[in-house]
């Protein structure tokens, strides 16, 4: 936006009269800010900088080991740049580029600054510099800058920069332009390596961004037929496995990449891609114990620079290992890994990885029973993915968002998220089906259609089994059991528990068995198991289900104790609502005075202390406690404490004055 004339006048008045050297120094700063103090002084002088700081026209701050200089107000820069002649601006940027290169610049962003200043001042006369800088800009996810630099390199005659230009266009959401660029470059390529890399880039753009899976497969198969280099064949095979995995053929993908990961003659980039594909396939197949071994084999192949392919290998491995630990039963450990990764992506401003991590973290939080916190992370991820969604995370994230919102009773939010997910999803991409499917299940439940939700969960489990997504199949079957279909899934859950690694699915199966058998003791054990794992929502549900069975059997004391446990666990679940929790509340069949005496007794007070506190006789307390024990079916204070639960026992003290008022 151009500054209005009146605003320019105000800023000029604030700047006041400037000597030629002062104005020149401000022009340098306006065109290059922020600038290191040493760099600015090398092209102006220390006296100029000191004089301008004294007039409060610039500020100096320290970051790391460097002192950085900025204009005191952004509007100063806008006005000064507008008033600086173009030829003068080009000269300043050339001077800055020369000065920075003379310092033997080593910081990662220095390359970007030098290349940009060279491009602005001298045009596209530095193809290698521009190409290197374009790759650096892509590693920072600065797609518009990467496009400028890559175009400059192409114009300078470096056709290899066309691949970077295609990636930059894709990053800006210009997928059709990227495909046209890559297709034209394929016809111009002269070597097997160039043709292979362009085919892979184009196939990924067709599959992930344009949703044209058959066309992507055709590009890869055509390249495989014409390639004679075994190394290029490995690269194309890894690309084909990626598409098979996310197209829903889990076992096929695992079969394609397992040999690549095992071999020792595969290049590091191919090993990394194959290992990433294999690890996610193993997680979906329920073979979580194998993921760590895959990561260990692939670690030597991890790039040491962010400018290399898969430069963020450490971040992606943390993503995968967090899921593997979580689904293996270590829920707290898995969540901790994702939280650590999320914080680092926020600090380093790693946009796409931050969005993917926020989505992953939201998923784990929701499963554990933290829907409100999960919703915050998922909304953050969706906001970013609506702008840039290079790997089709948006549809799955929207399905997960609907799930979290439904658990909180926010039906409109859930419905809206599902509608948006359906509008964006494509049939050839299958990895989002589980997330969207479970979103549908729990949105139906939030509308009160519990039987419909159970039926949808069973249908989803069948779909997941056909894809080889055994982990999603187990989750869907467990949800069907939670919604009343335990007998229909018990045997299938037992079979999955035998074939899936870790304790989580084993606990799912135990939960389904106890529900199918109407076994309150088994449900109590399951509740303890889930609590130990770090899943308070599932633990609360199991305790609540045990309470209902105890009540049906006439065991009021056991029922009330289980209900109290369920309520205590539910306090950790941020207001989550499920059918099992909605049935938990069992009112204590006590009079106000009996409840008062019961609370004090459970807190450890003796009968005499209670009598003194309430200003009644000890005999009266004895009688009240006798009635309490009889009504609740308990034999003493320990059982009474279990029934009342921590929320009641940790509540406000009962005062004698309040008692007398009653």
C-alpha positions in Angstrom: 0.0 0.0 0.0 1.3 3.4 -0.9 1.5 5.9 1.9 -1.1 8.8 1.5 0.4 12.2 0.7 -0.6 13.7 4.1 1.0 10.7 5.9 4.2 11.3 3.9 4.2 14.9 5.0 3.8 13.9 8.7 6.7 11.4 8.5 8.9 13.9 6.7 8.2 16.4 9.4 9.1 13.9 12.1 12.4 13.1 10.3 13.1 16.8 10.2 16.0 18.3 8.3 18.6 15.7 7.3 22.2 16.3 6.3 23.2 14.4 3.1 25.2 11.8 5.1 22.3 11.2 7.5 19.8 10.7 4.6 22.2 8.4 2.9 22.6 6.3 6.0 18.8 6.1 6.5 18.4 5.1 2.9 20.9 2.2 3.4 19.0 1.1 6.5 15.6 1.5 4.9 16.6 -0.7 1.9 18.4 -3.4 4.0 16.9 -3.5 7.5 17.5 -5.2 9.7 21.2 -4.7 9.3 24.0 -5.7 11.6 25.6 -2.7 13.3 29.1 -3.6 11.9 27.7 -4.0 8.4 25.9 -0.7 8.5 28.9 1.1 9.9 31.1 -0.4 7.2 29.1 1.3 4.4 28.3 4.5 6.3 30.2 5.4 9.5 30.0 5.0 13.2 29.4 8.7 13.6 26.4 8.7 11.3 24.8 5.8 13.2 25.5 7.4 16.6 24.0 10.7 15.4 20.8 9.1 14.0 20.4 7.0 17.2 20.7 10.2 19.3 17.8 11.7 17.2 15.7 8.5 17.9 15.5 7.7 14.2 16.9 4.2 14.6 17.1 1.5 17.3 19.8 -0.9 18.1 19.1 -4.3 19.7 21.2 -7.4 20.4 20.2 -10.9 19.2 22.8 -13.6 19.8 26.3 -12.2 19.3 25.2 -9.5 16.8 23.8 -6.0 17.3 21.0 -5.3 14.8 19.8 -1.9 13.6 16.3 -1.0 12.5 14.5 2.3 11.8 12.6 3.6 14.8 9.3 3.2 13.0 8.2 1.1 10.0 6.6 4.1 8.3 10.0 5.8 8.2 11.2 3.0 5.9 8.1 3.2 3.7 8.5 6.9 3.1 12.3 6.8 2.6 12.1 3.9 0.1 9.4 5.7 -1.8 11.6 8.9 -2.0 14.8 7.0 -3.0 15.6 7.0 -6.7 15.6 3.5 -8.3 19.2 3.9 -9.5 20.3 4.9 -6.0 18.4 1.9 -4.6 20.2 -0.5 -6.9 23.5 1.0 -6.0 22.8 0.7 -2.3 21.9 -3.0 -2.6 25.0 -3.7 -4.6 27.1 -2.0 -1.9 25.4 -4.1 0.8 25.9 -7.3 -1.1 29.6 -6.6 -1.6 30.0 -5.6 2.1 28.2 -8.7 3.4 30.2 -11.1 1.2 33.4 -9.4 2.3 32.6 -10.4 5.9 32.7 -14.1 4.9 29.0 -14.4 5.9 28.2 -17.8 7.4 24.7 -17.4 8.8 22.0 -19.3 6.9 20.0 -16.1 6.1 23.1 -14.3 4.8 22.9 -16.3 1.5 19.3 -15.1 1.0 20.2 -11.5 1.7 23.2 -11.5 -0.7 21.3 -13.2 -3.4 18.3 -10.9 -3.1 20.4 -7.8 -3.1 22.3 -9.1 -6.2 19.1 -9.9 -8.0 17.7 -6.4 -7.2 20.8 -4.5 -8.1 22.4 -6.5 -11.0 19.6 -8.7 -12.4 19.9 -12.4 -13.0 23.7 -12.6 -13.5 24.5 -15.0 -10.7 22.8 -18.3 -11.6 24.6 -20.5 -9.0 24.1 -18.0 -6.2 20.4 -17.5 -7.1 19.8 -21.3 -7.3 21.5 -21.9 -3.9 19.5 -19.1 -2.4 16.3 -20.5 -3.9 16.9 -23.8 -2.2 17.6 -22.0 1.0 14.3 -20.0 0.7 12.4 -23.3 0.2 14.0 -24.7 3.4 12.5 -21.7 5.2 9.2 -22.3 3.4 9.4 -18.7 1.9 7.8 -19.7 -1.4 7.4 -16.2 -2.9 11.1 -15.4 -2.4 12.0 -18.9 -3.7 10.0 -18.2 -6.8 11.8 -14.8 -7.4 15.2 -16.4 -6.9 14.5 -19.5 -9.0 13.1 -17.4 -11.9 16.2 -15.3 -11.8 18.4 -18.4 -12.0 16.3 -19.8 -14.9 16.6 -16.5 -16.7 20.4 -16.6 -16.2 20.4 -19.9 -18.1 20.4 -22.5 -15.2 17.6 -24.8 -16.4 18.2 -27.0 -13.3 16.6 -24.2 -11.3 13.3 -25.1 -13.0 12.7 -27.8 -10.5 13.0 -25.3 -7.7 10.7 -23.0 -9.5 8.1 -25.8 -9.8 8.4 -26.5 -6.0 8.0 -22.8 -5.2 4.9 -22.5 -7.4 3.4 -25.6 -5.6 4.2 -24.0 -2.3 2.2 -20.9 -3.3 -0.8 -23.2 -4.2 -0.2 -22.7 -8.0 -0.3 -26.4 -8.7 -1.4 -26.3 -12.4 1.4 -23.9 -13.2 3.9 -26.2 -11.3 2.7 -29.1 -13.4 3.1 -27.2 -16.7 6.6 -26.1 -15.7 7.7 -29.6 -14.7 6.1 -31.2 -17.8 8.0 -28.8 -20.1 11.2 -29.4 -18.3 10.8 -33.1 -18.8 11.0 -32.7 -22.6 14.2 -30.6 -22.2 16.0 -32.9 -19.8 19.1 -34.5 -21.1 20.2 -37.1 -18.5 18.5 -40.0 -16.8 18.9 -38.3 -13.4 17.2 -35.1 -14.6 14.3 -37.1 -16.2 13.9 -39.2 -13.0 13.8 -36.2 -10.6 11.4 -34.3 -12.8 9.1 -37.3 -13.0 9.1 -37.7 -9.3 8.4 -34.0 -8.7 5.6 -34.0 -11.2 4.1 -37.3 -9.8 4.1 -35.9 -6.3 2.4 -32.7 -7.5 -0.2 -34.7 -9.4 -0.9 -37.1 -6.6 -0.7 -34.8 -3.5 -1.9 -31.5 -4.8 -4.0 -32.0 -7.9 -5.5 -35.3 -6.7 -4.8 -37.1 -10.0 -3.5 -40.4 -8.8 -3.7 -42.4 -12.1 -1.8 -39.7 -13.9 0.8 -39.7 -11.2 1.2 -43.4 -11.4 1.5 -43.2 -15.2 4.3 -40.7 -14.9 6.3 -42.9 -12.6 5.7 -46.1 -14.6 6.8 -44.4 -17.8 10.0 -43.2 -16.1 10.7 -46.7 -14.8 10.4 -48.1 -18.3 12.9 -45.6 -19.8 15.4 -45.5 -16.9 18.5 -47.7 -17.1 20.2 -46.5 -13.9 19.5 -48.7 -10.9 19.8 -45.7 -8.6 17.1 -43.9 -10.5 15.0 -47.1 -10.3 15.3 -47.0 -6.5 14.1 -43.4 -6.4 11.1 -44.1 -8.6 10.2 -47.2 -6.5 10.3 -45.1 -3.3 8.0 -42.5 -4.9 5.6 -45.3 -6.1 5.5 -46.7 -2.5 4.6 -43.3 -1.1 1.6 -43.0 -3.4 0.6 -46.6 -2.6 0.7 -45.9 1.1 -1.5 -42.8 1.0 -3.7 -44.3 -1.6 -4.7 -46.9 0.9 -2.5 -49.9 0.0 -0.7 -50.3 3.3 0.7 -53.8 2.8 1.7 -53.0 -0.8 3.6 -50.0 0.3 5.4 -51.9 3.0 6.3 -54.6 0.5 7.8 -52.1 -1.9 10.0 -50.1 0.5 11.1 -52.8 3.0 13.9 -54.1 0.7 15.1 -50.5 0.0 15.5 -49.9 3.8 17.3 -53.2 4.3 19.8 -52.8 1.5 23.1 -51.1 2.1 23.7 -49.8 -1.5 20.8 -47.4 -1.6 21.6 -43.7 -1.6 20.8 -41.7 1.6 17.9 -39.6 0.1 16.2 -42.8 -1.1 16.8 -44.5 2.2 15.2 -41.6 4.1 12.1 -41.5 1.9 11.7 -45.3 2.0 12.2 -45.3 5.8 9.6 -42.6 6.3 7.1 -44.4 4.1 7.8 -47.7 5.8 7.5 -46.3 9.4 4.1 -44.7 8.8 2.9 -47.9 7.0 4.1 -50.0 10.1 2.2 -47.6 12.4 -1.0 -48.0 10.4 -0.5 -51.8 10.3 -0.1 -51.9 14.1 3.6 -52.9 14.0 4.8 -50.1 16.2 7.7 -52.0 17.7 9.4 -52.1 14.3 9.4 -48.4 13.8 12.3 -47.7 16.2 14.4 -50.2 14.3 13.6 -48.6 11.0 14.5 -45.2 12.4 17.9 -46.5 13.7 18.7 -48.0 10.3 17.8 -44.7 8.5 19.6 -42.3 10.9 23.0 -42.5 9.2 21.2 -41.4 6.0 19.7 -38.3 7.6 20.8 -35.1 5.9 23.1 -32.8 7.9 21.8 -29.6 6.3 18.4 -28.1 5.9 19.2 -27.4 2.3 19.2 -31.1 1.4 16.2 -33.2 0.6 14.4 -34.2 3.8 16.4 -31.6 5.7 13.9 -31.8 8.5 14.3 -35.5 8.9 14.7 -35.2 12.7 11.4 -33.4 13.0 9.6 -36.0 10.9 11.1 -38.8 12.8 9.9 -37.3 16.1 6.5 -37.1 14.5 6.5 -40.8 13.6 8.1 -42.0 16.8 5.6 -40.0 18.9 2.8 -41.8 17.2 4.5 -45.2 17.5 5.0 -44.7 21.2 1.5 -43.5 21.7 -0.3 -46.3 19.8 2.0 -48.8 21.5 0.5 -47.8 24.8 2.9 -45.1 26.1 0.4 -42.3 25.7 2.2 -39.8 27.9 5.6 -40.5 26.2 4.1 -40.1 22.7 2.4 -36.9 23.6 5.5 -35.5 25.2 7.5 -36.1 22.0 4.9 -34.3 19.9 4.7 -31.4 22.4 8.5 -31.0 22.3 8.4 -31.0 18.5 5.5 -28.6 18.5 7.4 -26.1 20.7 10.4 -26.2 18.5 8.4 -25.7 15.3 6.8 -22.6 16.9 10.1 -21.2 18.0 11.7 -21.8 14.5 8.6 -20.8 12.6 8.5 -24.0 10.5 5.1 -23.4 9.0 4.1 -26.7 7.3 5.8 -28.8 9.9 4.2 -26.8 12.7 0.8 -27.3 11.1 1.3 -31.0 10.7 2.6 -31.3 14.3 -0.3 -29.3 15.7 -2.6 -31.7 13.9 -0.8 -34.7 15.2 -0.7 -33.3 18.8 -4.4 -32.4 18.6 -5.1 -36.0 17.6 -3.2 -37.5 20.6 -4.7 -35.0 23.0 -8.2 -35.9 21.8 -7.6 -39.6 22.2 -6.3 -39.1 25.7 -9.4 -37.1 26.7 -8.3 -33.5 26.3 -10.8 -32.3 23.7 -10.6 -28.6 24.5 -6.8 -28.4 24.3 -7.0 -30.6 21.2 -9.5 -28.3 19.5 -7.1 -25.3 20.0 -4.2 -27.1 18.3 -6.5 -28.4 15.5 -8.0 -25.0 14.8 -4.4 -23.6 14.5 -3.4 -26.4 12.1 -6.6 -25.9 10.0 -5.9 -22.1 9.7 -2.5 -22.8 8.2 -3.5 -25.7 6.0 -6.3 -23.7 4.4 -3.5 -21.5 3.0 -0.9 -24.1 2.2 -1.6 -27.9 2.2 1.2 -29.6 0.3 0.5 -33.1 1.6 -3.2 -33.2 2.1 -3.3 -32.9 5.8 -6.3 -30.6 5.8 -9.1 -33.2 5.2 -7.8 -35.5 8.0 -7.3 -32.5 10.3 -10.9 -31.3 9.7 -12.2 -34.8 10.5 -10.2 -34.8 13.7 -11.5 -31.3 14.5 -15.1 -32.5 14.1 -14.3 -35.4 16.5 -12.9 -33.1 19.2 -15.8 -30.6 18.8 -18.4 -33.4 19.0 -16.9 -34.6 22.3 -17.5 -31.1 23.6 -21.1 -31.0 22.4 -20.3 -28.4 19.7 -22.4 -29.9 17.0 -22.4 -27.0 14.6 -18.6 -26.8 14.6 -18.4 -30.5 14.0 -20.9 -30.4 11.2 -19.1 -27.5 9.5 -15.7 -29.2 9.8 -17.1 -32.4 8.2 -18.8 -30.4 5.3 -15.5 -28.7 4.6 -13.6 -32.0 4.7 -16.0 -33.6 2.3 -15.6 -30.7 -0.1 -11.8 -31.1 -0.2 -11.4 -34.8 -0.1 -10.6 -37.0 -3.2 -11.3 -40.7 -3.7 -7.7 -41.6 -4.6 -6.4 -40.3 -1.3 -7.3 -42.8 1.5 -5.2 -41.8 4.5 -7.8 -39.3 5.7 -10.7 -41.8 5.7 -10.1 -42.9 9.3 -10.0 -39.4 10.7 -13.1 -38.2 8.7 -14.9 -41.5 9.5 -14.4 -41.1 13.3 -15.5 -37.5 13.0 -18.8 -38.6 11.5 -19.2 -41.3 14.2 -18.9 -38.9 17.1 -20.8 -36.1 15.5 -23.8 -38.5 15.2 -23.3 -39.3 18.9 -23.3 -35.6 19.8 -26.6 -35.3 17.9 -28.0 -38.0 20.1 -27.9 -40.7 17.4 -25.8 -43.2 19.4 -27.0 -46.3 17.5 -26.2 -44.7 14.2 -22.7 -43.8 15.5 -22.1 -47.4 16.5 -23.2 -48.6 13.1 -20.9 -46.1 11.4 -18.0 -47.2 13.6 -18.6 -50.8 12.5 -18.7 -49.8 8.8 -15.5 -47.8 9.2 -13.7 -50.7 10.8 -14.6 -52.8 7.8 -13.2 -50.1 5.4 -10.0 -49.8 7.5 -9.5 -53.6 7.4 -9.7 -53.6 3.6 -7.0 -51.0 3.5 -4.7 -52.8 5.9 -5.0 -50.0 8.4 -5.3 -52.3 11.4 -4.7 -49.6 14.0 -7.6 -47.5 12.7 -9.7 -50.7 12.5 -8.9 -51.4 16.2 -9.9 -47.8 17.2 -13.1 -47.9 15.2 -14.1 -51.3 16.7 -13.3 -50.0 20.2 -15.5 -47.0 19.7 -18.3 -49.3 18.5 -17.9 -51.2 21.7 -18.1 -47.9 23.7 -21.3 -47.1 21.9 -23.1 -50.3 22.7 -21.9 -52.9 20.1 -19.4 -54.7 22.3 -20.8 -58.2 21.6 -20.5 -57.6 17.9 -16.8 -56.7 18.0 -15.5 -58.8 20.9 -14.0 -61.7 18.8 -12.6 -59.3 16.2 -11.0 -57.2 18.9 -9.4 -60.3 20.4 -7.8 -61.2 17.1 -6.5 -57.7 16.5 -5.0 -57.6 20.0 -3.0 -60.8 19.2 -1.6 -59.3 16.0 -1.0 -55.6 16.9 2.0 -54.5 19.0 1.8 -52.8 22.3 -0.6 -52.6 25.2 -3.2 -50.1 23.8 -5.1 -52.4 21.6 -4.8 -55.1 24.3 -6.6 -52.8 26.6 -9.2 -52.0 23.9 -9.9 -55.8 23.6 -10.1 -56.2 27.4 -12.6 -53.3 27.5 -14.8 -54.9 24.8 -14.7 -58.3 26.5 -15.7 -56.8 29.9 -18.6 -54.9 28.2 -19.8 -57.9 26.3 -19.7 -60.1 29.4 -21.3 -57.5 31.7 -18.3 -57.8 34.0 -17.9 -54.9 36.4 -14.8 -56.3 38.0 -13.2 -56.6 34.6 -14.2 -53.0 33.8 -12.6 -51.8 37.0 -9.3 -53.5 35.9 -9.6 -51.9 32.5 -10.3 -48.5 34.1 -7.1 -48.8 36.1 -5.2 -49.9 32.9 -6.4 -46.9 30.9 -5.6 -44.5 33.8 -2.1 -45.9 34.1 -1.6 -45.4 30.3 -2.7 -41.8 30.5 -6.2 -42.0 29.0 -8.5 -40.5 31.7 -11.5 -40.4 29.4 -11.4 -44.1 28.6 -10.7 -44.8 32.3 -13.7 -42.7 33.4 -16.0 -44.5 30.9 -14.9 -47.9 32.1 -15.5 -46.9 35.7 -18.9 -45.5 34.8 -19.9 -48.6 33.0 -18.9 -50.7 36.0 -21.0 -48.4 38.2 -24.1 -49.2 36.1 -23.5 -52.9 36.2 -23.1 -52.8 40.0 -26.3 -50.9 40.4 -28.2 -53.4 38.2 -26.9 -56.1 40.5 -28.1 -54.2 43.6 -24.6 -53.6 44.8 -25.1 -49.9 45.7 -21.9 -49.4 47.6 -19.8 -50.7 44.7 -21.9 -48.8 42.2 -21.4 -45.5 44.1 -17.7 -46.1 44.5 -17.2 -46.7 40.8 -19.4 -43.7 39.9 -17.3 -41.5 42.2 -14.1 -42.8 40.5 -15.6 -42.0 37.1 -16.5 -38.5 38.2 -13.0 -37.9 39.5 -11.4 -39.1 36.3 -13.9 -37.0 34.2 -12.6 -33.8 35.9 -9.4 -34.3 33.8 -11.3 -34.5 30.5 -12.1 -30.8 29.9 -15.8 -31.2 29.7 -15.9 -34.2 27.3 -19.3 -35.8 26.9 -19.8 -39.4 25.9 -22.8 -41.7 26.4 -20.9 -43.7 29.1 -20.1 -40.5 31.1 -23.6 -39.2 30.7 -24.9 -42.2 32.6 -22.5 -42.0 35.4 -24.2 -39.6 37.8 -25.7 -41.8 40.6 -27.2 -39.5 43.3 -26.4 -40.4 46.9 -29.6 -41.6 48.6 -28.8 -39.6 51.7 -30.5 -36.8 53.6 -28.5 -33.5 53.8 -27.5 -34.3 57.4 -26.5 -37.8 56.6 -24.4 -36.5 53.6 -22.8 -34.0 56.0 -21.8 -36.7 58.5 -20.7 -39.0 55.8 -18.3 -36.4 54.3 -16.7 -35.6 57.7 -16.4 -39.3 58.5 -14.7 -40.0 55.2 -12.3 -37.1 55.8 -11.1 -39.0 58.9 -12.9 -37.3 61.7 -13.9 -39.5 64.7 -17.5 -39.6 65.7 -16.8 -37.4 68.8 -15.0 -34.9 66.5 -18.0 -34.9 64.2 -20.4 -34.3 67.1 -18.3 -31.4 68.3 -18.1 -29.9 64.8 -21.9 -30.2 64.2 -22.9 -29.5 67.8 -24.8 -32.7 68.2 -24.5 -35.8 70.4 -22.2 -38.7 69.7 -25.2 -41.0 69.7 -26.8 -38.8 66.9 -23.6 -39.2 64.8 -23.6 -43.0 65.5 -27.2 -43.2 64.2 -26.5 -41.1 61.1 -23.5 -43.2 60.2 -25.5 -46.4 60.7 -28.1 -45.1 58.2 -25.4 -44.0 55.8 -23.6 -47.4 55.8 -26.9 -49.2 55.4 -28.1 -47.1 52.5 -24.8 -47.2 50.7 -24.0 -50.8 51.3 -20.6 -50.1 52.9 -18.9 -51.4 56.0 -16.7 -48.5 57.1 -14.9 -45.2 56.4 -12.5 -46.6 53.8 -15.4 -47.8 51.6 -17.2 -44.6 52.3 -14.2 -42.6 51.1 -14.1 -44.5 47.8 -17.8 -43.8 47.2 -17.7 -40.0 47.9 -14.6 -39.5 45.7 -11.9 -36.8 45.9 -14.1 -34.0 44.5 -16.4 -34.2 47.5 -13.7 -35.0 50.1 -11.5 -32.1 48.9 -14.3 -29.6 48.9 -15.0 -26.8 51.4 -15.2 -27.7 55.1 -18.5 -28.1 56.7 -19.0 -25.5 59.4 -21.1 -25.8 62.6 -22.7 -22.5 61.8 -23.9 -23.8 58.4 -25.2 -26.9 60.1 -27.2 -24.9 62.7 -28.7 -22.9 59.9 -30.0 -26.1 58.3 
